[in-house]
Amino acid sequence: MTGLKPLLFLILFIALLMSPSVRAQETGTEEPSPASSPAPSAEAAPSPSPSVAPSPSPSPSVAPSPVVKESPAPTPAPAPVAESKAESSESSPRQLYLGPVVTLLSLPRPLTVGLEGKYTDYLGFSFDYGLMPSVKLSSTKLQIKGWDLRLKLYPFKGSFFIGVAYGTQQFIGSTSADIQGSPTTINLTQDNTFIAPHIGWIWGSGFGFFSGLDLGVQLSMSRKTTVTTDQTNPVITGSAEYQDQQKKITDVADLIGKKPLPMFGLLKFGFFF
């Protein structure tokens, strides 16, 4: 062991002499370390692979903003619906017209007021209420009032129509006489239900003023006659003179309510809304 120690020291000394740092100190030069070695030039450095090297992020002030392609906004669904409704309402004609109507110079009720209507070009209708004011002929008073509903058909889509009416009419009459020295009044009321076929014309079927006339016949369907008197003496009510006065007023009522009666209105005008 004592013989090996000098040998080991000799080997160690030779190794130190052969190391690069010792040789550099001896020659006055120093071997550059890897840390202080200059960076390899750009020409010698291999270019990074395009798939690996990250691309430089563009500057916000220079880089253009991304273009976003916007699809056109869809047309709202309600808009075409409303437009089509407006177009249809403008293209389609008005269907119903209503308005007040007055008829003068008419029979059997000289003054008549009511409501006239027309639906499309083919159908019409009306409601009329009329009366003949109380008139006095000698000792007899007469009055007529009533109403009717009328349905009309315009076969040629013009002013001419054919129609039928249904209504009621009341005849009110009274007569006064001095019978056997006693003043006597006989009152009669006759309620009549009738139908009335008729024809006529209405000029001006659209919005605004209109005029017309109609001609027909009034046919009685049923009647109810009531006779009253203020005379309570049975001798007077049973007398021939009393029966004659009662027959006089009854004949007038039957003339109006029992027999076919002309029905016409020569002057009719109104306003359609």
KEKE-3310 file (N, C-alpha, C; in steps of 0.2 Angstrom, whole numbers, plus 5000, padded with zeros to 4 digits):
npx = (5004:5010:5018:5010:5004:5013:5013:4999:4998:5006:5000:4988:4993:4998:4986:4980:4989:4986:4974:4962:4960:4972:4981:4977:4980:4993:4997:4991:4979:4961:4948:4933:4918:4904:4892:4897:4899:4898:4882:4875:4876:4863:4864:4869:4861:4848:4833:4818:4805:4790:4778:4780:4786:4779:4768:4770:4761:4749:4750:4738:4735:4738:4735:4722:4704:4694:4684:4667:4655:4639:4623:4609:4595:4581:4565:4551:4538:4524:4523:4521:4509:4500:4501:4495:4482:4478:4479:4469:4458:4456:4454:4443:4425:4414:4402:4390:4377:4369:4355:4345:4328:4315:4298:4287:4270:4263:4254:4245:4248:4252:4264:4279:4293:4309:4322:4333:4342:4356:4364:4378:4376:4364:4355:4342:4334:4322:4315:4300:4290:4274:4261:4244:4239:4226:4211:4196:4180:4166:4156:4164:4180:4196:4210:4226:4239:4255:4267:4280:4291:4303:4309:4321:4325:4338:4338:4346:4357:4356:4346:4333:4321:4313:4301:4295:4284:4280:4269:4260:4245:4235:4218:4210:4194:4181:4164:4151:4135:4118:4107:4090:4089:4099:4116:4128:4143:4153:4166:4179:4191:4203:4214:4226:4234:4246:4253:4264:4267:4279:4286:4300:4312:4328:4339:4356:4365:4377:4388:4381:4368:4352:4338:4321:4307:4292:4280:4265:4254:4243:4239:4227:4230:4225:4212:4207:4193:4187:4173:4167:4157:4150:4138:4126:4113:4102:4091:4094:4106:4101:4094:4089:4095:4106:4113:4115:4124:4135:4138:4142:4155:4161:4162:4171:4182:4184:4186:4199:4206:4201:4200:4210:4223:4230:4247:4260:4274:4279:4288:4303:4317:4334:4349:4364:4375)
npy = (4994:5006:5008:5011:5023:5034:5032:5034:5048:5053:5049:5057:5070:5071:5070:5082:5091:5088:5093:5105:5118:5120:5120:5131:5141:5141:5144:5157:5159:5157:5146:5148:5147:5137:5145:5158:5158:5165:5168:5158:5162:5170:5164:5152:5146:5134:5136:5138:5126:5128:5123:5122:5134:5148:5159:5177:5188:5199:5216:5226:5239:5239:5227:5222:5222:5208:5202:5200:5191:5195:5188:5192:5200:5190:5193:5200:5189:5194:5205:5203:5197:5207:5216:5209:5207:5221:5223:5214:5219:5231:5227:5219:5222:5232:5224:5226:5238:5251:5261:5276:5278:5287:5288:5295:5300:5288:5273:5260:5268:5285:5291:5286:5279:5272:5258:5255:5242:5234:5220:5214:5213:5207:5205:5213:5222:5228:5238:5245:5258:5265:5277:5283:5299:5304:5307:5316:5313:5320:5314:5304:5297:5292:5281:5274:5263:5254:5241:5234:5221:5219:5209:5208:5205:5207:5204:5207:5213:5227:5242:5237:5228:5213:5209:5204:5207:5206:5210:5219:5228:5241:5247:5260:5267:5278:5283:5295:5298:5304:5295:5291:5302:5302:5305:5295:5285:5275:5264:5256:5244:5236:5223:5218:5206:5204:5199:5206:5205:5213:5225:5235:5250:5254:5268:5271:5262:5262:5269:5284:5295:5289:5285:5280:5269:5259:5246:5237:5224:5222:5209:5202:5191:5187:5193:5203:5210:5223:5230:5243:5253:5269:5268:5262:5258:5246:5246:5256:5251:5240:5245:5249:5260:5262:5250:5253:5263:5256:5247:5255:5260:5248:5243:5252:5248:5235:5237:5242:5232:5219:5216:5215:5227:5241:5244:5256:5266:5281:5291:5289:5291:5291:5288:5279:5271)
npz = (5000:5004:4993:4983:4984:4981:4967:4964:4967:4957:4945:4947:4946:4934:4927:4930:4924:4911:4909:4901:4906:4913:4903:4896:4905:4905:4892:4891:4886:4886:4886:4879:4888:4887:4890:4888:4875:4859:4851:4839:4822:4811:4799:4800:4809:4809:4800:4808:4808:4798:4803:4816:4822:4830:4824:4823:4833:4827:4828:4837:4833:4819:4813:4802:4806:4809:4796:4796:4789:4787:4786:4777:4786:4790:4783:4793:4798:4801:4793:4779:4780:4785:4775:4765:4770:4770:4756:4752:4758:4752:4739:4739:4738:4748:4759:4766:4768:4778:4783:4787:4781:4773:4768:4758:4752:4751:4752:4762:4773:4774:4779:4782:4791:4793:4792:4780:4771:4763:4756:4749:4731:4728:4738:4749:4762:4774:4787:4792:4799:4799:4798:4797:4800:4812:4805:4801:4795:4792:4805:4808:4813:4808:4809:4805:4808:4808:4805:4796:4789:4776:4763:4750:4733:4722:4706:4694:4699:4699:4701:4701:4710:4717:4730:4746:4759:4777:4790:4802:4804:4811:4812:4817:4822:4824:4827:4830:4835:4837:4845:4846:4854:4862:4865:4857:4855:4845:4845:4836:4833:4823:4821:4809:4801:4788:4772:4759:4742:4732:4720:4715:4715:4719:4719:4719:4727:4734:4746:4753:4748:4743:4733:4729:4724:4727:4722:4726:4733:4746:4756:4766:4780:4793:4804:4818:4826:4836:4845:4853:4864:4871:4876:4886:4887:4883:4875:4866:4860:4854:4844:4826:4821:4828:4825:4811:4812:4817:4807:4797:4802:4803:4790:4784:4790:4786:4772:4772:4779:4776:4762:4747:4746:4739:4739:4740:4738:4733:4734:4740:4751:4757:4767:4765:4776)
capx = (5000:5014:5022:5005:5002:5017:5011:4993:4999:5009:4994:4984:4997:4999:4980:4979:4993:4983:4967:4962:4961:4979:4985:4976:4983:5000:4998:4988:4972:4955:4943:4927:4913:4897:4888:4899:4901:4893:4876:4876:4873:4857:4865:4871:4856:4843:4827:4813:4800:4784:4773:4782:4787:4773:4768:4770:4754:4748:4748:4731:4734:4740:4731:4715:4699:4692:4678:4662:4650:4632:4618:4603:4590:4574:4559:4547:4532:4518:4523:4517:4502:4496:4500:4490:4476:4477:4477:4463:4452:4455:4452:4436:4421:4410:4396:4384:4375:4363:4354:4338:4324:4308:4294:4281:4266:4262:4247:4240:4251:4255:4270:4283:4300:4312:4329:4335:4349:4358:4369:4380:4372:4358:4350:4341:4329:4320:4310:4296:4284:4270:4254:4240:4236:4219:4207:4189:4175:4159:4156:4168:4187:4199:4217:4229:4246:4257:4274:4282:4298:4303:4315:4321:4330:4340:4340:4350:4362:4355:4342:4327:4321:4307:4301:4289:4283:4276:4268:4253:4242:4229:4214:4206:4189:4175:4158:4147:4128:4113:4102:4085:4089:4105:4123:4131:4149:4155:4173:4181:4199:4204:4221:4226:4241:4246:4259:4263:4272:4280:4292:4303:4319:4332:4344:4361:4366:4383:4388:4378:4361:4348:4331:4317:4299:4289:4273:4263:4247:4243:4235:4226:4230:4220:4210:4203:4189:4184:4169:4165:4153:4149:4131:4124:4105:4101:4086:4098:4111:4098:4090:4091:4099:4113:4116:4117:4130:4140:4139:4146:4162:4164:4163:4177:4188:4184:4189:4206:4209:4199:4201:4217:4224:4236:4253:4265:4278:4281:4294:4307:4324:4338:4356:4367:4382)
capy = (5000:5012:5009:5013:5030:5038:5031:5037:5055:5054:5049:5063:5076:5071:5071:5089:5094:5087:5096:5111:5124:5121:5122:5138:5146:5140:5147:5163:5159:5154:5142:5150:5142:5136:5150:5164:5158:5169:5165:5156:5167:5168:5160:5145:5143:5131:5140:5134:5123:5133:5120:5122:5140:5151:5166:5183:5190:5205:5222:5228:5245:5238:5222:5223:5219:5202:5203:5195:5191:5194:5186:5197:5198:5188:5198:5197:5186:5197:5211:5202:5195:5213:5219:5205:5209:5227:5223:5211:5223:5236:5224:5217:5228:5232:5220:5228:5245:5252:5269:5278:5280:5290:5287:5300:5299:5281:5270:5263:5273:5290:5293:5280:5280:5265:5257:5251:5239:5230:5215:5212:5216:5203:5205:5219:5221:5235:5239:5252:5259:5270:5279:5289:5303:5304:5311:5316:5313:5321:5312:5298:5297:5286:5282:5268:5263:5248:5240:5228:5219:5217:5205:5210:5202:5211:5198:5209:5217:5234:5245:5234:5222:5210:5208:5202:5210:5203:5215:5220:5235:5242:5252:5263:5271:5280:5287:5298:5300:5305:5290:5291:5308:5300:5305:5288:5285:5268:5264:5250:5243:5230:5221:5214:5203:5203:5199:5210:5205:5220:5226:5242:5252:5258:5271:5273:5257:5262:5274:5290:5296:5285:5286:5274:5268:5252:5245:5230:5223:5220:5204:5200:5184:5186:5200:5203:5216:5224:5235:5246:5259:5272:5268:5256:5257:5240:5248:5260:5247:5235:5249:5249:5266:5260:5245:5256:5267:5251:5244:5260:5260:5241:5242:5255:5244:5229:5239:5242:5226:5212:5216:5217:5234:5243:5247:5259:5272:5285:5296:5286:5293:5289:5288:5273:5271)
capz = (5000:5004:4987:4978:4985:4976:4960:4963:4966:4951:4940:4948:4944:4926:4924:4931:4919:4904:4908:4896:4910:4915:4897:4894:4909:4903:4885:4891:4882:4890:4882:4880:4890:4883:4892:4886:4868:4855:4848:4832:4817:4808:4793:4802:4813:4805:4800:4811:4804:4798:4806:4823:4824:4831:4820:4827:4834:4824:4832:4837:4829:4812:4810:4800:4810:4805:4792:4797:4784:4790:4782:4778:4791:4787:4783:4798:4795:4801:4788:4773:4781:4786:4769:4761:4772:4767:4749:4751:4760:4747:4733:4740:4739:4754:4758:4769:4769:4782:4783:4788:4775:4774:4763:4758:4746:4751:4755:4766:4778:4770:4781:4784:4792:4794:4791:4774:4771:4757:4757:4742:4725:4727:4744:4752:4768:4777:4792:4791:4803:4796:4801:4794:4806:4813:4801:4803:4789:4795:4812:4809:4814:4806:4810:4803:4810:4808:4804:4791:4787:4769:4760:4743:4729:4716:4701:4689:4702:4698:4705:4702:4715:4719:4737:4750:4766:4782:4795:4805:4803:4815:4810:4823:4820:4829:4825:4835:4832:4842:4843:4850:4858:4867:4861:4857:4851:4843:4844:4833:4832:4819:4820:4803:4799:4781:4768:4753:4737:4728:4716:4716:4712:4723:4715:4723:4732:4738:4752:4752:4747:4738:4732:4727:4725:4727:4721:4728:4735:4753:4757:4773:4782:4798:4807:4824:4826:4843:4844:4860:4864:4878:4877:4891:4887:4878:4870:4860:4857:4849:4839:4820:4820:4831:4820:4805:4813:4818:4801:4793:4804:4801:4782:4782:4793:4781:4766:4773:4782:4773:4755:4744:4747:4735:4743:4736:4740:4727:4736:4746:4751:4763:4767:4767:4779)
cpx = (5004:5018:5017:5004:5006:5015:5004:4994:5002:5004:4990:4987:4997:4992:4978:4983:4990:4977:4967:4963:4968:4983:4983:4979:4991:5002:4995:4982:4967:4950:4937:4922:4907:4893:4890:4900:4896:4888:4878:4873:4867:4858:4866:4865:4850:4837:4821:4807:4793:4778:4774:4782:4780:4773:4767:4763:4754:4747:4741:4730:4735:4736:4724:4710:4696:4685:4673:4657:4643:4627:4612:4598:4584:4569:4554:4540:4526:4517:4519:4510:4498:4496:4495:4483:4474:4475:4470:4457:4451:4452:4445:4431:4417:4404:4390:4383:4369:4362:4346:4335:4317:4304:4288:4276:4265:4256:4249:4242:4255:4262:4274:4290:4303:4319:4329:4342:4350:4364:4371:4376:4366:4353:4349:4335:4328:4315:4306:4290:4281:4264:4251:4237:4229:4215:4199:4185:4168:4159:4160:4176:4190:4207:4220:4237:4248:4265:4275:4289:4298:4310:4315:4327:4331:4342:4345:4356:4362:4350:4335:4327:4314:4307:4295:4289:4279:4275:4261:4251:4236:4225:4210:4201:4184:4170:4154:4140:4123:4107:4096:4086:4095:4111:4126:4138:4151:4162:4175:4188:4199:4211:4221:4234:4241:4253:4258:4269:4273:4286:4294:4309:4322:4338:4350:4362:4372:4382:4385:4371:4358:4341:4327:4310:4298:4282:4271:4256:4248:4238:4234:4227:4225:4218:4207:4200:4186:4180:4167:4161:4152:4142:4129:4117:4104:4096:4089:4102:4108:4094:4093:4096:4106:4116:4118:4124:4136:4142:4144:4153:4165:4166:4169:4183:4189:4187:4196:4209:4207:4201:4208:4217:4230:4241:4258:4268:4281:4287:4298:4314:4327:4345:4359:4374:4386)
cpy = (5006:5013:5011:5020:5035:5038:5034:5045:5057:5054:5055:5069:5076:5072:5079:5093:5094:5090:5103:5117:5125:5123:5128:5143:5146:5144:5155:5164:5156:5152:5145:5145:5142:5142:5156:5164:5162:5165:5163:5161:5165:5164:5153:5142:5140:5135:5135:5132:5127:5130:5121:5129:5144:5158:5172:5186:5197:5211:5224:5234:5244:5233:5224:5219:5213:5204:5198:5196:5190:5192:5191:5195:5196:5193:5195:5194:5190:5203:5209:5200:5202:5216:5215:5206:5216:5227:5219:5215:5229:5234:5222:5222:5227:5228:5222:5236:5246:5259:5270:5279:5283:5289:5291:5298:5291:5279:5263:5268:5279:5292:5287:5281:5273:5265:5253:5248:5235:5226:5213:5216:5213:5204:5212:5218:5228:5234:5245:5252:5266:5272:5284:5293:5303:5309:5310:5317:5314:5319:5306:5300:5291:5287:5275:5269:5256:5247:5234:5227:5216:5214:5206:5207:5206:5206:5200:5213:5224:5237:5242:5228:5219:5208:5205:5205:5206:5209:5215:5227:5236:5248:5254:5268:5272:5284:5289:5300:5301:5300:5290:5297:5307:5300:5298:5288:5277:5268:5257:5250:5236:5229:5217:5212:5202:5202:5203:5209:5212:5220:5234:5244:5256:5261:5273:5268:5257:5267:5281:5290:5291:5287:5280:5274:5261:5252:5238:5230:5220:5215:5202:5193:5183:5193:5198:5210:5217:5230:5237:5252:5262:5271:5261:5254:5251:5242:5252:5256:5242:5239:5248:5255:5265:5255:5248:5260:5262:5248:5249:5260:5253:5240:5246:5251:5238:5231:5240:5236:5219:5211:5217:5224:5236:5246:5250:5265:5276:5289:5293:5289:5292:5290:5282:5274:5265)
cpz = (5000:4997:4982:4979:4981:4969:4959:4963:4960:4945:4941:4945:4937:4923:4925:4925:4912:4903:4904:4900:4912:4909:4895:4898:4907:4897:4885:4888:4887:4885:4883:4883:4886:4884:4889:4878:4864:4852:4841:4827:4814:4802:4795:4805:4808:4806:4804:4807:4804:4802:4814:4826:4825:4827:4825:4827:4831:4829:4832:4832:4821:4809:4808:4805:4806:4802:4793:4792:4787:4785:4783:4783:4788:4788:4788:4795:4795:4796:4782:4774:4782:4779:4764:4763:4770:4760:4748:4753:4755:4740:4733:4742:4746:4753:4760:4770:4773:4782:4784:4782:4777:4768:4763:4752:4746:4754:4757:4771:4774:4772:4785:4785:4794:4793:4784:4774:4764:4758:4751:4737:4724:4732:4747:4758:4770:4782:4792:4796:4800:4799:4796:4800:4806:4809:4802:4797:4792:4802:4813:4809:4812:4807:4808:4805:4809:4806:4799:4790:4780:4767:4753:4740:4723:4710:4696:4692:4701:4703:4706:4706:4715:4726:4740:4757:4770:4787:4798:4805:4808:4812:4816:4820:4825:4825:4830:4831:4838:4840:4849:4856:4863:4863:4862:4852:4851:4841:4841:4832:4829:4818:4814:4802:4791:4778:4761:4748:4733:4724:4717:4713:4718:4719:4720:4729:4736:4744:4750:4751:4742:4738:4729:4727:4724:4725:4723:4730:4742:4754:4764:4775:4788:4801:4814:4825:4833:4842:4851:4859:4871:4880:4881:4890:4881:4873:4864:4857:4852:4844:4832:4818:4823:4827:4814:4806:4814:4812:4797:4795:4802:4794:4780:4785:4788:4775:4767:4775:4779:4766:4753:4744:4743:4740:4739:4740:4735:4728:4742:4745:4757:4762:4769:4770:4778)
residu = (MET:THR:GLY:LEU:LYS:PRO:LEU:LEU:PHE:LEU:ILE:LEU:PHE:ILE:ALA:LEU:LEU:MET:SER:PRO:SER:VAL:ARG:ALA:GLN:GLU:THR:GLY:THR:GLU:GLU:PRO:SER:PRO:ALA:SER:SER:PRO:ALA:PRO:SER:ALA:GLU:ALA:ALA:PRO:SER:PRO:SER:PRO:SER:VAL:ALA:PRO:SER:PRO:SER:PRO:SER:PRO:SER:VAL:ALA:PRO:SER:PRO:VAL:VAL:LYS:GLU:SER:PRO:ALA:PRO:THR:PRO:ALA:PRO:ALA:PRO:VAL:ALA:GLU:SER:LYS:ALA:GLU:SER:SER:GLU:SER:SER:PRO:ARG:GLN:LEU:TYR:LEU:GLY:PRO:VAL:VAL:THR:LEU:LEU:SER:LEU:PRO:ARG:PRO:LEU:THR:VAL:GLY:LEU:GLU:GLY:LYS:TYR:THR:ASP:TYR:LEU:GLY:PHE:SER:PHE:ASP:TYR:GLY:LEU:MET:PRO:SER:VAL:LYS:LEU:SER:SER:THR:LYS:LEU:GLN:ILE:LYS:GLY:TRP:ASP:LEU:ARG:LEU:LYS:LEU:TYR:PRO:PHE:LYS:GLY:SER:PHE:PHE:ILE:GLY:VAL:ALA:TYR:GLY:THR:GLN:GLN:PHE:ILE:GLY:SER:THR:SER:ALA:ASP:ILE:GLN:GLY:SER:PRO:THR:THR:ILE:ASN:LEU:THR:GLN:ASP:ASN:THR:PHE:ILE:ALA:PRO:HIS:ILE:GLY:TRP:ILE:TRP:GLY:SER:GLY:PHE:GLY:PHE:PHE:SER:GLY:LEU:ASP:LEU:GLY:VAL:GLN:LEU:SER:MET:SER:ARG:LYS:THR:THR:VAL:THR:THR:ASP:GLN:THR:ASN:PRO:VAL:ILE:THR:GLY:SER:ALA:GLU:TYR:GLN:ASP:GLN:GLN:LYS:LYS:ILE:THR:ASP:VAL:ALA:ASP:LEU:ILE:GLY:LYS:LYS:PRO:LEU:PRO:MET:PHE:GLY:LEU:LEU:LYS:PHE:GLY:PHE:PHE:PHE)
# end
